[in-house]
Amino acid sequence: MRLIMNISFKKSLVALATIASLSVTLSPVVKAADVPSGVQLAKEQVLKEGTRDYPVTADPAKATDAASNAVLLDVYNQLVNYDDKGNIIPGDAKSWDVSPDGKTVTFHLRPGLKWSDGSPLTAHDYEFAFKRWVDPKTGSDYAYYLSLSNVVNSKEVMDGKVSPDKLGVKALDDTTLQIKLDKATPYFVNTLGIGFASPISEKNYKKWGEDYFKPEHMVSNGAFKIDQWVINEKVVSVRNKNYWNNKKTVLDKVVYRGVPDYATQVNFYKSGELDTTYTVPIEQYSKIKKEMPNQLHTNDILKVFYYDFNTQKAPFDNVKVRKALSYTINREALANSVIGMGSKPLYSLLPSNTAGHNQFKPAWSKEDPKALAQKAVKLLNEAGYNKEHPLEFSVLVANTPEFKKAAQAIQSMWQSTLPVKVKLNVVEYKTWLAEKFQPTHQVVADDWYGDYNDPTTFFGLFTSTSTQNGSHFQSKEYDTLIDKAATASSDAERRKYFTEIDKLIDKKMFIAPQYSSSLPYLVKPYVKGWANQNPLAYFYAKNVYITKHS
């Protein structure tokens, strides 16, 4: 049976779960810069892109920040990509087959793929990159993704029990990559469009080692290649003439400017130093919407804000403390009044536009706020805290407008309702990124972008093998539910398990979900092909062109 590749994820999930075998062939349309007839292009095809912060690394296995991933999505190509709506489309793989039992996925690479230096790119480079990705020596925070996707021996490799050579990823020849799974995993292919799943030139890496990721040694397979990397300032990429679809690329250069202060980004945008912004400041949103309505775009993205409670450290090893704090966060006020910009209150870790789940809302969320506050006070009293002996703790907060504004509002909610004293430990974004998973912190203000459109990209954060588990929560019951959901044979069965996971999170309250957010950002009128409705907030410079302007 043939399926066209730009089907929605929900439909693909049901199809994968119900048919015996699957052969996916190339979609007739591969996303690239599509310039309408008669459009006059600017002489200089340069995009000046504002990123969330300064890009940190060019190593796909170690890029956990949004800024680095913005660069890597342009300089690397993956087996699959995402279209403007977040659906899977072919990347380096022109097609792939799934075995009747769903446990073997075979990718067929496009013929003649090349690295930016002109050398052949083969399936062996993908095999090498995947094995390096999961190797404990690499230290990738995202290695657990392969375990979550049930790739054969991935967990054993991560735990150091077997060699990376035993990973279930093998190049059968130069254009055929086979990946074996322990269990049928319907969403597996959808995880492979992330930057971590990029290939690495085995030949060049073995020659240069970790210096491979320096601009002077690194080779790329994406539409662009890195030309300059100025630490704490900018990254410059230029067109890769050896990219397989270079004839459809229009831009010649992309300049990524790391500007952590979003107000400064807007100023740079207004002065012409930036063509796009990563986002806009909360406090300027209404004004910008009024002044530049045609330049302000908004994506309803897969992003959730929540607090991690360190369940391994007193007093947050006590579920009564965790529940008392979660009960007294007014999520409606937080999302609608404090943050705004299209945010939505959440009682689950899953944004409402996450595919394949039933939105969860616990019974306590419908209780009268005053009665709920009294219940929370009682829980703290039972845990040994009162006005004479208040609960004192600190919250690690990133120094960004949204994090700070939300944290200050929640601090006020808690201190006006409960016998608590809350200190906000506000640190630079890079410091927050480096420290937030350390077991020394009591509470961490956290967020998460979905890497693919499925509940497992969020729920997988809190498995026992996850290195992204800021709550340090460990539960065999949780792991088992994740495993059952990952291998369920129908959409209805998966939804049932995801609801059980929601209920378990609410019961244990190791995190306090708060709200999902949208992403408002500015784009110059002459920049075409940038704005989209991708819920993953993935933007590809290869789709962009600059029209003639003054």
Order of alpha helices (4+ residues) and beta strands (2+ residues): beta-alpha-beta-beta-alpha-beta-beta-beta-beta-alpha-alpha-alpha-beta-beta-alpha-beta-beta-beta-alpha-alpha-beta-alpha-beta-alpha-beta-alpha-beta-alpha-beta-alpha-alpha-alpha-beta-beta-beta
